[in-house]
Amino acid sequence: MTTQRCLTGLSGRDYYFIEYQMEATTWNDVPGIYAFAALAVLGHSIFYIGKCDSFRSRMGQHERWAEAKGCGATHVLALAMTGPESVRDAAERDLIRACNPPLNVHHNTLSDLTKGLGQFGLAGLGRRGIG
């Protein structure tokens, strides 16, 4: 049985992902958006959101895989998205801005905030409590 998980972007758009165990998945050669997550019955924690041209090539050698697992990630949420890369770019940005995953640096509104805090000597307050 396929289980879906909905993530909502900052725009208010809903994205419906399929849940996969991190360790037990053979990936298809299709483009899309993905999230490394810890899932619970009543919610989830998102540690990283990204896009790829091929799940097969990206998931096999992802540089954040071990770090996400170390944070507690147990699943990959995957959404196949064919079409122009610009559509995947926009969806990735929309989701990162809404979820603020601690392992994302680009498009992360909390990351942007902590950069601004540096002028007040507060840069270290950033993302330590997230996750």
Backbone atoms as SQL, in Angstrom:
CREATE TABLE atoms (id INTEGER PRIMARY KEY, chain TEXT, resi INTEGER, resn TEXT, atom TEXT, x REAL, y REAL, z REAL);
INSERT INTO atoms VALUES
  (1, 'A', 1, 'MET', 'N', 0.835, -1.187, 0.000),
  (2, 'A', 1, 'MET', 'CA', 0.000, 0.000, 0.000),
  (3, 'A', 1, 'MET', 'C', 0.881, 1.253, 0.000),
  (4, 'A', 2, 'THR', 'N', 0.561, 2.186, -0.851),
  (5, 'A', 2, 'THR', 'CA', 1.304, 3.435, -0.945),
  (6, 'A', 2, 'THR', 'C', 0.722, 4.444, 0.039),
  (7, 'A', 3, 'THR', 'N', 1.598, 5.056, 0.808),
  (8, 'A', 3, 'THR', 'CA', 1.164, 6.067, 1.765),
  (9, 'A', 3, 'THR', 'C', 1.613, 7.433, 1.272),
  (10, 'A', 4, 'GLN', 'N', 0.690, 8.372, 1.291),
  (11, 'A', 4, 'GLN', 'CA', 1.010, 9.736, 0.880),
  (12, 'A', 4, 'GLN', 'C', 1.107, 10.647, 2.093),
  (13, 'A', 5, 'ARG', 'N', 1.907, 11.681, 1.940),
  (14, 'A', 5, 'ARG', 'CA', 2.075, 12.705, 2.979),
  (15, 'A', 5, 'ARG', 'C', 1.994, 14.050, 2.267),
  (16, 'A', 6, 'CYS', 'N', 1.193, 14.948, 2.793),
  (17, 'A', 6, 'CYS', 'CA', 1.026, 16.284, 2.195),
  (18, 'A', 6, 'CYS', 'C', 1.942, 17.283, 2.893),
  (19, 'A', 7, 'LEU', 'N', 2.710, 18.019, 2.108),
  (20, 'A', 7, 'LEU', 'CA', 3.470, 19.155, 2.602),
  (21, 'A', 7, 'LEU', 'C', 2.903, 20.390, 1.912),
  (22, 'A', 8, 'THR', 'N', 2.740, 21.454, 2.663),
  (23, 'A', 8, 'THR', 'CA', 2.189, 22.686, 2.116),
  (24, 'A', 8, 'THR', 'C', 3.290, 23.724, 1.993),
  (25, 'A', 9, 'GLY', 'N', 3.402, 24.309, 0.824),
  (26, 'A', 9, 'GLY', 'CA', 4.405, 25.340, 0.580),
  (27, 'A', 9, 'GLY', 'C', 3.993, 26.671, 1.185),
  (28, 'A', 10, 'LEU', 'N', 4.929, 27.610, 1.210),
  (29, 'A', 10, 'LEU', 'CA', 4.649, 28.944, 1.725),
  (30, 'A', 10, 'LEU', 'C', 3.541, 29.613, 0.920),
  (31, 'A', 11, 'SER', 'N', 3.421, 29.242, -0.346),
  (32, 'A', 11, 'SER', 'CA', 2.390, 29.795, -1.228),
  (33, 'A', 11, 'SER', 'C', 0.993, 29.307, -0.868),
  (34, 'A', 12, 'GLY', 'N', 0.914, 28.257, -0.043),
  (35, 'A', 12, 'GLY', 'CA', -0.363, 27.633, 0.279),
  (36, 'A', 12, 'GLY', 'C', -0.661, 26.421, -0.589),
  (37, 'A', 13, 'ARG', 'N', 0.172, 26.159, -1.566),
  (38, 'A', 13, 'ARG', 'CA', -0.017, 25.004, -2.444),
  (39, 'A', 13, 'ARG', 'C', 0.318, 23.722, -1.702),
  (40, 'A', 14, 'ASP', 'N', -0.502, 22.700, -1.887),
  (41, 'A', 14, 'ASP', 'CA', -0.260, 21.382, -1.307),
  (42, 'A', 14, 'ASP', 'C', 0.493, 20.506, -2.303),
  (43, 'A', 15, 'TYR', 'N', 1.504, 19.804, -1.789),
  (44, 'A', 15, 'TYR', 'CA', 2.302, 18.868, -2.574),
  (45, 'A', 15, 'TYR', 'C', 2.129, 17.489, -1.933),
  (46, 'A', 16, 'TYR', 'N', 1.760, 16.500, -2.733),
  (47, 'A', 16, 'TYR', 'CA', 1.491, 15.159, -2.217),
  (48, 'A', 16, 'TYR', 'C', 2.641, 14.219, -2.553),
  (49, 'A', 17, 'PHE', 'N', 3.362, 13.827, -1.528),
  (50, 'A', 17, 'PHE', 'CA', 4.543, 12.984, -1.637),
  (51, 'A', 17, 'PHE', 'C', 4.193, 11.548, -1.282),
  (52, 'A', 18, 'ILE', 'N', 4.949, 10.621, -1.825),
  (53, 'A', 18, 'ILE', 'CA', 4.850, 9.217, -1.440),
  (54, 'A', 18, 'ILE', 'C', 5.958, 8.923, -0.454),
  (55, 'A', 19, 'GLU', 'N', 5.626, 8.205, 0.616),
  (56, 'A', 19, 'GLU', 'CA', 6.591, 7.859, 1.666),
  (57, 'A', 19, 'GLU', 'C', 7.372, 6.605, 1.274),
  (58, 'A', 20, 'TYR', 'N', 8.687, 6.650, 1.499),
  (59, 'A', 20, 'TYR', 'CA', 9.554, 5.493, 1.285),
  (60, 'A', 20, 'TYR', 'C', 10.503, 5.359, 2.470),
  (61, 'A', 21, 'GLN', 'N', 10.772, 4.137, 2.869),
  (62, 'A', 21, 'GLN', 'CA', 11.805, 3.884, 3.872),
  (63, 'A', 21, 'GLN', 'C', 13.140, 4.291, 3.266),
  (64, 'A', 22, 'MET', 'N', 14.014, 4.876, 4.052),
  (65, 'A', 22, 'MET', 'CA', 15.310, 5.319, 3.525),
  (66, 'A', 22, 'MET', 'C', 16.151, 4.140, 3.033),
  (67, 'A', 23, 'GLU', 'N', 16.090, 3.028, 3.722),
  (68, 'A', 23, 'GLU', 'CA', 16.987, 1.910, 3.424),
  (69, 'A', 23, 'GLU', 'C', 16.453, 0.919, 2.398),
  (70, 'A', 24, 'ALA', 'N', 15.166, 0.880, 2.196),
  (71, 'A', 24, 'ALA', 'CA', 14.601, -0.229, 1.427),
  (72, 'A', 24, 'ALA', 'C', 13.974, 0.201, 0.113),
  (73, 'A', 25, 'THR', 'N', 14.625, 1.082, -0.612),
  (74, 'A', 25, 'THR', 'CA', 13.998, 1.615, -1.810),
  (75, 'A', 25, 'THR', 'C', 14.909, 1.496, -3.029),
  (76, 'A', 26, 'THR', 'N', 14.314, 1.034, -4.123),
  (77, 'A', 26, 'THR', 'CA', 14.958, 1.092, -5.428),
  (78, 'A', 26, 'THR', 'C', 14.329, 2.273, -6.145),
  (79, 'A', 27, 'TRP', 'N', 15.150, 3.217, -6.544),
  (80, 'A', 27, 'TRP', 'CA', 14.639, 4.472, -7.089),
  (81, 'A', 27, 'TRP', 'C', 14.483, 4.424, -8.602),
  (82, 'A', 28, 'ASN', 'N', 13.445, 5.093, -9.090),
  (83, 'A', 28, 'ASN', 'CA', 13.196, 5.207, -10.520),
  (84, 'A', 28, 'ASN', 'C', 14.018, 6.348, -11.100),
  (85, 'A', 29, 'ASP', 'N', 14.240, 6.277, -12.393),
  (86, 'A', 29, 'ASP', 'CA', 15.016, 7.288, -13.113),
  (87, 'A', 29, 'ASP', 'C', 14.076, 8.392, -13.608),
  (88, 'A', 30, 'VAL', 'N', 13.474, 9.126, -12.657),
  (89, 'A', 30, 'VAL', 'CA', 12.550, 10.209, -12.984),
  (90, 'A', 30, 'VAL', 'C', 12.911, 11.444, -12.151),
  (91, 'A', 31, 'PRO', 'N', 12.587, 12.627, -12.648),
  (92, 'A', 31, 'PRO', 'CA', 12.885, 13.852, -11.890),
  (93, 'A', 31, 'PRO', 'C', 11.819, 14.106, -10.824),
  (94, 'A', 32, 'GLY', 'N', 12.188, 14.932, -9.833),
  (95, 'A', 32, 'GLY', 'CA', 11.198, 15.282, -8.829),
  (96, 'A', 32, 'GLY', 'C', 11.748, 16.076, -7.672),
  (97, 'A', 33, 'ILE', 'N', 10.948, 16.138, -6.618),
  (98, 'A', 33, 'ILE', 'CA', 11.254, 16.820, -5.370),
  (99, 'A', 33, 'ILE', 'C', 11.246, 15.757, -4.276),
  (100, 'A', 34, 'TYR', 'N', 12.101, 15.913, -3.276),
  (101, 'A', 34, 'TYR', 'CA', 12.160, 14.932, -2.192),
  (102, 'A', 34, 'TYR', 'C', 12.431, 15.631, -0.869),
  (103, 'A', 35, 'ALA', 'N', 12.106, 14.928, 0.205),
  (104, 'A', 35, 'ALA', 'CA', 12.378, 15.432, 1.551),
  (105, 'A', 35, 'ALA', 'C', 12.865, 14.270, 2.406),
  (106, 'A', 36, 'PHE', 'N', 13.886, 14.507, 3.217),
  (107, 'A', 36, 'PHE', 'CA', 14.326, 13.543, 4.216),
  (108, 'A', 36, 'PHE', 'C', 13.562, 13.871, 5.487),
  (109, 'A', 37, 'ALA', 'N', 12.861, 12.884, 6.053),
  (110, 'A', 37, 'ALA', 'CA', 11.927, 13.162, 7.138),
  (111, 'A', 37, 'ALA', 'C', 11.902, 12.065, 8.193),
  (112, 'A', 38, 'ALA', 'N', 11.469, 12.455, 9.376),
  (113, 'A', 38, 'ALA', 'CA', 11.102, 11.520, 10.437),
  (114, 'A', 38, 'ALA', 'C', 9.580, 11.594, 10.515),
  (115, 'A', 39, 'LEU', 'N', 8.923, 10.457, 10.377),
  (116, 'A', 39, 'LEU', 'CA', 7.466, 10.456, 10.307),
  (117, 'A', 39, 'LEU', 'C', 6.856, 9.902, 11.582),
  (118, 'A', 40, 'ALA', 'N', 5.736, 10.479, 11.964),
  (119, 'A', 40, 'ALA', 'CA', 4.961, 10.016, 13.109),
  (120, 'A', 40, 'ALA', 'C', 3.491, 10.006, 12.694),
  (121, 'A', 41, 'VAL', 'N', 2.674, 9.361, 13.502),
  (122, 'A', 41, 'VAL', 'CA', 1.255, 9.247, 13.179),
  (123, 'A', 41, 'VAL', 'C', 0.617, 10.627, 13.036),
  (124, 'A', 42, 'LEU', 'N', 0.953, 11.534, 13.916),
  (125, 'A', 42, 'LEU', 'CA', 0.304, 12.842, 13.918),
  (126, 'A', 42, 'LEU', 'C', 1.106, 13.951, 13.253),
  (127, 'A', 43, 'GLY', 'N', 2.251, 13.645, 12.701),
  (128, 'A', 43, 'GLY', 'CA', 3.030, 14.714, 12.089),
  (129, 'A', 43, 'GLY', 'C', 4.338, 14.215, 11.517),
  (130, 'A', 44, 'HIS', 'N', 5.248, 15.134, 11.315),
  (131, 'A', 44, 'HIS', 'CA', 6.530, 14.791, 10.719),
  (132, 'A', 44, 'HIS', 'C', 7.547, 15.890, 11.029),
  (133, 'A', 45, 'SER', 'N', 8.805, 15.536, 10.917),
  (134, 'A', 45, 'SER', 'CA', 9.902, 16.495, 10.982),
  (135, 'A', 45, 'SER', 'C', 10.646, 16.400, 9.667),
  (136, 'A', 46, 'ILE', 'N', 10.826, 17.519, 9.010),
  (137, 'A', 46, 'ILE', 'CA', 11.521, 17.563, 7.735),
  (138, 'A', 46, 'ILE', 'C', 12.927, 18.098, 7.984),
  (139, 'A', 47, 'PHE', 'N', 13.937, 17.351, 7.531),
  (140, 'A', 47, 'PHE', 'CA', 15.325, 17.739, 7.757),
  (141, 'A', 47, 'PHE', 'C', 15.993, 18.335, 6.529),
  (142, 'A', 48, 'TYR', 'N', 15.527, 17.933, 5.345),
  (143, 'A', 48, 'TYR', 'CA', 16.141, 18.435, 4.110),
  (144, 'A', 48, 'TYR', 'C', 15.135, 18.299, 2.983),
  (145, 'A', 49, 'ILE', 'N', 15.082, 19.291, 2.096),
  (146, 'A', 49, 'ILE', 'CA', 14.253, 19.243, 0.891),
  (147, 'A', 49, 'ILE', 'C', 15.146, 19.545, -0.299),
  (148, 'A', 50, 'GLY', 'N', 14.984, 18.764, -1.360),
  (149, 'A', 50, 'GLY', 'CA', 15.789, 18.981, -2.555),
  (150, 'A', 50, 'GLY', 'C', 15.040, 18.601, -3.815),
  (151, 'A', 51, 'LYS', 'N', 15.697, 18.840, -4.926),
  (152, 'A', 51, 'LYS', 'CA', 15.143, 18.466, -6.233),
  (153, 'A', 51, 'LYS', 'C', 16.182, 17.644, -6.977),
  (154, 'A', 52, 'CYS', 'N', 15.724, 16.876, -7.947),
  (155, 'A', 52, 'CYS', 'CA', 16.669, 16.055, -8.710),
  (156, 'A', 52, 'CYS', 'C', 16.168, 15.860, -10.132),
  (157, 'A', 53, 'ASP', 'N', 17.117, 15.538, -11.008),
  (158, 'A', 53, 'ASP', 'CA', 16.776, 15.162, -12.377),
  (159, 'A', 53, 'ASP', 'C', 16.486, 13.671, -12.467),
  (160, 'A', 54, 'SER', 'N', 17.007, 12.908, -11.485),
  (161, 'A', 54, 'SER', 'CA', 16.805, 11.461, -11.439),
  (162, 'A', 54, 'SER', 'C', 16.905, 10.992, -9.990),
  (163, 'A', 55, 'PHE', 'N', 15.810, 10.427, -9.465),
  (164, 'A', 55, 'PHE', 'CA', 15.863, 9.879, -8.115),
  (165, 'A', 55, 'PHE', 'C', 16.936, 8.795, -8.019),
  (166, 'A', 56, 'ARG', 'N', 17.055, 7.978, -9.059),
  (167, 'A', 56, 'ARG', 'CA', 18.014, 6.867, -9.028),
  (168, 'A', 56, 'ARG', 'C', 19.443, 7.366, -8.811),
  (169, 'A', 57, 'SER', 'N', 19.861, 8.367, -9.554),
  (170, 'A', 57, 'SER', 'CA', 21.247, 8.827, -9.414),
  (171, 'A', 57, 'SER', 'C', 21.441, 9.712, -8.181),
  (172, 'A', 58, 'ARG', 'N', 20.420, 10.467, -7.784),
  (173, 'A', 58, 'ARG', 'CA', 20.568, 11.389, -6.651),
  (174, 'A', 58, 'ARG', 'C', 20.533, 10.671, -5.303),
  (175, 'A', 59, 'MET', 'N', 19.621, 9.754, -5.130),
  (176, 'A', 59, 'MET', 'CA', 19.476, 9.089, -3.836),
  (177, 'A', 59, 'MET', 'C', 20.637, 8.143, -3.547),
  (178, 'A', 60, 'GLY', 'N', 21.248, 7.622, -4.556),
  (179, 'A', 60, 'GLY', 'CA', 22.356, 6.687, -4.363),
  (180, 'A', 60, 'GLY', 'C', 23.622, 7.336, -3.837),
  (181, 'A', 61, 'GLN', 'N', 23.743, 8.651, -3.976),
  (182, 'A', 61, 'GLN', 'CA', 24.985, 9.320, -3.579),
  (183, 'A', 61, 'GLN', 'C', 24.719, 10.695, -2.982),
  (184, 'A', 62, 'HIS', 'N', 23.668, 10.843, -2.216),
  (185, 'A', 62, 'HIS', 'CA', 23.299, 12.153, -1.674),
  (186, 'A', 62, 'HIS', 'C', 24.227, 12.558, -0.533),
  (187, 'A', 63, 'GLU', 'N', 24.765, 13.776, -0.619),
  (188, 'A', 63, 'GLU', 'CA', 25.742, 14.252, 0.370),
  (189, 'A', 63, 'GLU', 'C', 25.126, 14.547, 1.741),
  (190, 'A', 64, 'ARG', 'N', 23.814, 14.658, 1.837),
  (191, 'A', 64, 'ARG', 'CA', 23.158, 14.944, 3.118),
  (192, 'A', 64, 'ARG', 'C', 22.488, 13.708, 3.737),
  (193, 'A', 65, 'TRP', 'N', 22.596, 12.560, 3.071),
  (194, 'A', 65, 'TRP', 'CA', 21.926, 11.329, 3.508),
  (195, 'A', 65, 'TRP', 'C', 22.314, 10.966, 4.944),
  (196, 'A', 66, 'ALA', 'N', 23.594, 10.819, 5.209),
  (197, 'A', 66, 'ALA', 'CA', 24.062, 10.401, 6.544),
  (198, 'A', 66, 'ALA', 'C', 23.718, 11.459, 7.588),
  (199, 'A', 67, 'GLU', 'N', 23.855, 12.717, 7.228),
  (200, 'A', 67, 'GLU', 'CA', 23.538, 13.796, 8.166),
  (201, 'A', 67, 'GLU', 'C', 22.052, 13.791, 8.520),
  (202, 'A', 68, 'ALA', 'N', 21.191, 13.587, 7.531),
  (203, 'A', 68, 'ALA', 'CA', 19.742, 13.527, 7.782),
  (204, 'A', 68, 'ALA', 'C', 19.405, 12.340, 8.682),
  (205, 'A', 69, 'LYS', 'N', 20.032, 11.188, 8.415),
  (206, 'A', 69, 'LYS', 'CA', 19.799, 10.021, 9.270),
  (207, 'A', 69, 'LYS', 'C', 20.263, 10.296, 10.693),
  (208, 'A', 70, 'GLY', 'N', 21.372, 10.998, 10.831),
  (209, 'A', 70, 'GLY', 'CA', 21.872, 11.357, 12.149),
  (210, 'A', 70, 'GLY', 'C', 20.917, 12.272, 12.904),
  (211, 'A', 71, 'CYS', 'N', 20.141, 13.047, 12.174),
  (212, 'A', 71, 'CYS', 'CA', 19.133, 13.929, 12.797),
  (213, 'A', 71, 'CYS', 'C', 17.870, 13.162, 13.175),
  (214, 'A', 72, 'GLY', 'N', 17.724, 11.944, 12.633),
  (215, 'A', 72, 'GLY', 'CA', 16.540, 11.144, 12.939),
  (216, 'A', 72, 'GLY', 'C', 15.676, 10.787, 11.748),
  (217, 'A', 73, 'ALA', 'N', 16.108, 11.147, 10.539),
  (218, 'A', 73, 'ALA', 'CA', 15.310, 10.835, 9.343),
  (219, 'A', 73, 'ALA', 'C', 15.200, 9.327, 9.151),
  (220, 'A', 74, 'THR', 'N', 13.996, 8.887, 8.859),
  (221, 'A', 74, 'THR', 'CA', 13.721, 7.472, 8.623),
  (222, 'A', 74, 'THR', 'C', 13.116, 7.231, 7.247),
  (223, 'A', 75, 'HIS', 'N', 12.628, 8.310, 6.613),
  (224, 'A', 75, 'HIS', 'CA', 11.918, 8.181, 5.347),
  (225, 'A', 75, 'HIS', 'C', 12.378, 9.237, 4.344),
  (226, 'A', 76, 'VAL', 'N', 12.135, 8.910, 3.086),
  (227, 'A', 76, 'VAL', 'CA', 12.248, 9.880, 2.008),
  (228, 'A', 76, 'VAL', 'C', 10.831, 10.098, 1.491),
  (229, 'A', 77, 'LEU', 'N', 10.433, 11.340, 1.415),
  (230, 'A', 77, 'LEU', 'CA', 9.171, 11.689, 0.773),
  (231, 'A', 77, 'LEU', 'C', 9.517, 12.078, -0.654),
  (232, 'A', 78, 'ALA', 'N', 8.882, 11.454, -1.620),
  (233, 'A', 78, 'ALA', 'CA', 9.238, 11.679, -3.024),
  (234, 'A', 78, 'ALA', 'C', 8.012, 12.077, -3.839),
  (235, 'A', 79, 'LEU', 'N', 8.203, 13.075, -4.694),
  (236, 'A', 79, 'LEU', 'CA', 7.163, 13.551, -5.597),
  (237, 'A', 79, 'LEU', 'C', 7.756, 13.642, -6.989),
  (238, 'A', 80, 'ALA', 'N', 7.338, 12.758, -7.881),
  (239, 'A', 80, 'ALA', 'CA', 7.813, 12.805, -9.261),
  (240, 'A', 80, 'ALA', 'C', 7.225, 14.040, -9.935),
  (241, 'A', 81, 'MET', 'N', 8.081, 14.798, -10.603),
  (242, 'A', 81, 'MET', 'CA', 7.649, 16.009, -11.306),
  (243, 'A', 81, 'MET', 'C', 8.358, 16.072, -12.650),
  (244, 'A', 82, 'THR', 'N', 7.651, 15.718, -13.693),
  (245, 'A', 82, 'THR', 'CA', 8.218, 15.849, -15.028),
  (246, 'A', 82, 'THR', 'C', 7.950, 17.266, -15.517),
  (247, 'A', 83, 'GLY', 'N', 8.551, 17.622, -16.605),
  (248, 'A', 83, 'GLY', 'CA', 8.367, 18.971, -17.127),
  (249, 'A', 83, 'GLY', 'C', 9.607, 19.807, -16.890),
  (250, 'A', 84, 'PRO', 'N', 9.485, 21.104, -17.071),
  (251, 'A', 84, 'PRO', 'CA', 10.650, 21.992, -16.979),
  (252, 'A', 84, 'PRO', 'C', 11.264, 22.006, -15.584),
  (253, 'A', 85, 'GLU', 'N', 12.585, 22.156, -15.548),
  (254, 'A', 85, 'GLU', 'CA', 13.299, 22.233, -14.274),
  (255, 'A', 85, 'GLU', 'C', 12.833, 23.436, -13.463),
  (256, 'A', 86, 'SER', 'N', 12.401, 24.479, -14.128),
  (257, 'A', 86, 'SER', 'CA', 11.938, 25.682, -13.419),
  (258, 'A', 86, 'SER', 'C', 10.745, 25.384, -12.511),
  (259, 'A', 87, 'VAL', 'N', 9.935, 24.400, -12.882),
  (260, 'A', 87, 'VAL', 'CA', 8.787, 24.014, -12.049),
  (261, 'A', 87, 'VAL', 'C', 9.285, 23.340, -10.770),
  (262, 'A', 88, 'ARG', 'N', 10.294, 22.467, -10.900),
  (263, 'A', 88, 'ARG', 'CA', 10.886, 21.831, -9.712),
  (264, 'A', 88, 'ARG', 'C', 11.594, 22.867, -8.843),
  (265, 'A', 89, 'ASP', 'N', 12.283, 23.815, -9.468),
  (266, 'A', 89, 'ASP', 'CA', 12.950, 24.893, -8.717),
  (267, 'A', 89, 'ASP', 'C', 11.946, 25.660, -7.863),
  (268, 'A', 90, 'ALA', 'N', 10.826, 26.027, -8.468),
  (269, 'A', 90, 'ALA', 'CA', 9.812, 26.808, -7.751),
  (270, 'A', 90, 'ALA', 'C', 9.196, 25.996, -6.613),
  (271, 'A', 91, 'ALA', 'N', 8.927, 24.728, -6.855),
  (272, 'A', 91, 'ALA', 'CA', 8.338, 23.878, -5.810),
  (273, 'A', 91, 'ALA', 'C', 9.324, 23.674, -4.661),
  (274, 'A', 92, 'GLU', 'N', 10.588, 23.425, -4.977),
  (275, 'A', 92, 'GLU', 'CA', 11.615, 23.256, -3.942),
  (276, 'A', 92, 'GLU', 'C', 11.704, 24.511, -3.073),
  (277, 'A', 93, 'ARG', 'N', 11.781, 25.664, -3.695),
  (278, 'A', 93, 'ARG', 'CA', 11.891, 26.941, -2.982),
  (279, 'A', 93, 'ARG', 'C', 10.653, 27.175, -2.109),
  (280, 'A', 94, 'ASP', 'N', 9.476, 26.907, -2.645),
  (281, 'A', 94, 'ASP', 'CA', 8.210, 27.083, -1.930),
  (282, 'A', 94, 'ASP', 'C', 8.176, 26.214, -0.667),
  (283, 'A', 95, 'LEU', 'N', 8.604, 24.969, -0.787),
  (284, 'A', 95, 'LEU', 'CA', 8.585, 24.044, 0.344),
  (285, 'A', 95, 'LEU', 'C', 9.656, 24.378, 1.383),
  (286, 'A', 96, 'ILE', 'N', 10.837, 24.722, 0.932),
  (287, 'A', 96, 'ILE', 'CA', 11.909, 25.073, 1.881),
  (288, 'A', 96, 'ILE', 'C', 11.502, 26.301, 2.689),
  (289, 'A', 97, 'ARG', 'N', 10.912, 27.272, 2.050),
  (290, 'A', 97, 'ARG', 'CA', 10.507, 28.490, 2.754),
  (291, 'A', 97, 'ARG', 'C', 9.404, 28.220, 3.770),
  (292, 'A', 98, 'ALA', 'N', 8.572, 27.208, 3.505),
  (293, 'A', 98, 'ALA', 'CA', 7.494, 26.867, 4.442),
  (294, 'A', 98, 'ALA', 'C', 7.979, 25.974, 5.578),
  (295, 'A', 99, 'CYS', 'N', 8.824, 24.994, 5.257),
  (296, 'A', 99, 'CYS', 'CA', 9.229, 23.980, 6.243),
  (297, 'A', 99, 'CYS', 'C', 10.490, 24.348, 7.021),
  (298, 'A', 100, 'ASN', 'N', 11.321, 25.210, 6.466),
  (299, 'A', 100, 'ASN', 'CA', 12.590, 25.604, 7.093),
  (300, 'A', 100, 'ASN', 'C', 13.406, 24.405, 7.578),
  (301, 'A', 101, 'PRO', 'N', 13.709, 23.448, 6.702),
  (302, 'A', 101, 'PRO', 'CA', 14.482, 22.279, 7.131),
  (303, 'A', 101, 'PRO', 'C', 15.882, 22.681, 7.595),
  (304, 'A', 102, 'PRO', 'N', 16.342, 22.155, 8.709),
  (305, 'A', 102, 'PRO', 'CA', 17.618, 22.592, 9.272),
  (306, 'A', 102, 'PRO', 'C', 18.841, 22.292, 8.406),
  (307, 'A', 103, 'LEU', 'N', 18.760, 21.313, 7.506),
  (308, 'A', 103, 'LEU', 'CA', 19.917, 20.980, 6.678),
  (309, 'A', 103, 'LEU', 'C', 19.944, 21.765, 5.364),
  (310, 'A', 104, 'ASN', 'N', 18.908, 22.534, 5.083),
  (311, 'A', 104, 'ASN', 'CA', 18.904, 23.390, 3.901),
  (312, 'A', 104, 'ASN', 'C', 19.484, 24.748, 4.253),
  (313, 'A', 105, 'VAL', 'N', 20.315, 25.284, 3.365),
  (314, 'A', 105, 'VAL', 'CA', 20.866, 26.617, 3.565),
  (315, 'A', 105, 'VAL', 'C', 20.170, 27.599, 2.623),
  (316, 'A', 106, 'HIS', 'N', 20.024, 27.237, 1.365),
  (317, 'A', 106, 'HIS', 'CA', 19.396, 28.116, 0.376),
  (318, 'A', 106, 'HIS', 'C', 17.886, 28.143, 0.546),
  (319, 'A', 107, 'HIS', 'N', 17.300, 29.289, 0.410),
  (320, 'A', 107, 'HIS', 'CA', 15.853, 29.518, 0.445),
  (321, 'A', 107, 'HIS', 'C', 15.235, 29.312, 1.822),
  (322, 'A', 108, 'ASN', 'N', 16.032, 29.035, 2.825),
  (323, 'A', 108, 'ASN', 'CA', 15.527, 28.758, 4.163),
  (324, 'A', 108, 'ASN', 'C', 15.343, 30.084, 4.890),
  (325, 'A', 109, 'THR', 'N', 14.110, 30.396, 5.288),
  (326, 'A', 109, 'THR', 'CA', 13.840, 31.684, 5.922),
  (327, 'A', 109, 'THR', 'C', 14.526, 31.798, 7.280),
  (328, 'A', 110, 'LEU', 'N', 14.706, 30.692, 7.997),
  (329, 'A', 110, 'LEU', 'CA', 15.433, 30.746, 9.261),
  (330, 'A', 110, 'LEU', 'C', 16.912, 31.005, 9.025),
  (331, 'A', 111, 'SER', 'N', 17.459, 30.434, 7.956),
  (332, 'A', 111, 'SER', 'CA', 18.854, 30.691, 7.609),
  (333, 'A', 111, 'SER', 'C', 19.043, 32.164, 7.278),
  (334, 'A', 112, 'ASP', 'N', 18.101, 32.735, 6.528),
  (335, 'A', 112, 'ASP', 'CA', 18.170, 34.163, 6.192),
  (336, 'A', 112, 'ASP', 'C', 18.112, 35.009, 7.459),
  (337, 'A', 113, 'LEU', 'N', 17.277, 34.611, 8.414),
  (338, 'A', 113, 'LEU', 'CA', 17.144, 35.351, 9.658),
  (339, 'A', 113, 'LEU', 'C', 18.438, 35.324, 10.462),
  (340, 'A', 114, 'THR', 'N', 19.063, 34.154, 10.555),
  (341, 'A', 114, 'THR', 'CA', 20.278, 34.061, 11.363),
  (342, 'A', 114, 'THR', 'C', 21.417, 34.845, 10.743),
  (343, 'A', 115, 'LYS', 'N', 21.436, 34.980, 9.415),
  (344, 'A', 115, 'LYS', 'CA', 22.455, 35.815, 8.778),
  (345, 'A', 115, 'LYS', 'C', 22.296, 37.256, 9.245),
  (346, 'A', 116, 'GLY', 'N', 21.058, 37.726, 9.330),
  (347, 'A', 116, 'GLY', 'CA', 20.790, 39.081, 9.778),
  (348, 'A', 116, 'GLY', 'C', 21.102, 39.282, 11.250),
  (349, 'A', 117, 'LEU', 'N', 20.995, 38.224, 12.047),
  (350, 'A', 117, 'LEU', 'CA', 21.272, 38.333, 13.475),
  (351, 'A', 117, 'LEU', 'C', 22.750, 38.539, 13.758),
  (352, 'A', 118, 'GLY', 'N', 23.599, 38.187, 12.802),
  (353, 'A', 118, 'GLY', 'CA', 25.038, 38.319, 12.989),
  (354, 'A', 118, 'GLY', 'C', 25.460, 39.740, 13.311),
  (355, 'A', 119, 'GLN', 'N', 24.767, 40.716, 12.762),
  (356, 'A', 119, 'GLN', 'CA', 25.122, 42.107, 13.038),
  (357, 'A', 119, 'GLN', 'C', 24.881, 42.482, 14.492),
  (358, 'A', 120, 'PHE', 'N', 24.071, 41.680, 15.209),
  (359, 'A', 120, 'PHE', 'CA', 23.797, 41.941, 16.624),
  (360, 'A', 120, 'PHE', 'C', 24.560, 40.981, 17.534),
  (361, 'A', 121, 'GLY', 'N', 25.460, 40.181, 16.952),
  (362, 'A', 121, 'GLY', 'CA', 26.215, 39.198, 17.734),
  (363, 'A', 121, 'GLY', 'C', 25.367, 38.009, 18.139),
  (364, 'A', 122, 'LEU', 'N', 24.287, 37.731, 17.400),
  (365, 'A', 122, 'LEU', 'CA', 23.371, 36.649, 17.750),
  (366, 'A', 122, 'LEU', 'C', 23.345, 35.529, 16.725),
  (367, 'A', 123, 'ALA', 'N', 24.317, 35.498, 15.850),
  (368, 'A', 123, 'ALA', 'CA', 24.297, 34.530, 14.755),
  (369, 'A', 123, 'ALA', 'C', 24.250, 33.093, 15.250),
  (370, 'A', 124, 'GLY', 'N', 24.788, 32.797, 16.402),
  (371, 'A', 124, 'GLY', 'CA', 24.796, 31.427, 16.916),
  (372, 'A', 124, 'GLY', 'C', 23.441, 30.938, 17.394),
  (373, 'A', 125, 'LEU', 'N', 22.438, 31.796, 17.455),
  (374, 'A', 125, 'LEU', 'CA', 21.122, 31.386, 17.918),
  (375, 'A', 125, 'LEU', 'C', 20.355, 30.603, 16.879),
  (376, 'A', 126, 'GLY', 'N', 20.709, 30.723, 15.641),
  (377, 'A', 126, 'GLY', 'CA', 20.059, 30.157, 14.481),
  (378, 'A', 126, 'GLY', 'C', 19.281, 28.887, 14.617),
  (379, 'A', 127, 'ARG', 'N', 19.818, 27.797, 14.107),
  (380, 'A', 127, 'ARG', 'CA', 19.035, 26.597, 13.887),
  (381, 'A', 127, 'ARG', 'C', 19.359, 25.497, 14.880),
  (382, 'A', 128, 'ARG', 'N', 19.988, 25.771, 15.958),
  (383, 'A', 128, 'ARG', 'CA', 20.353, 24.715, 16.895),
  (384, 'A', 128, 'ARG', 'C', 19.167, 23.975, 17.465),
  (385, 'A', 129, 'GLY', 'N', 18.081, 24.637, 17.741),
  (386, 'A', 129, 'GLY', 'CA', 16.929, 23.998, 18.372),
  (387, 'A', 129, 'GLY', 'C', 15.969, 23.348, 17.404),
  (388, 'A', 130, 'ILE', 'N', 16.273, 23.375, 16.131),
  (389, 'A', 130, 'ILE', 'CA', 15.372, 22.823, 15.131),
  (390, 'A', 130, 'ILE', 'C', 15.670, 21.350, 14.940),
  (391, 'A', 131, 'GLY', 'N', 14.618, 20.587, 14.681),
  (392, 'A', 131, 'GLY', 'CA', 14.833, 19.172, 14.357),
  (393, 'A', 131, 'GLY', 'C', 14.387, 18.362, 15.466);
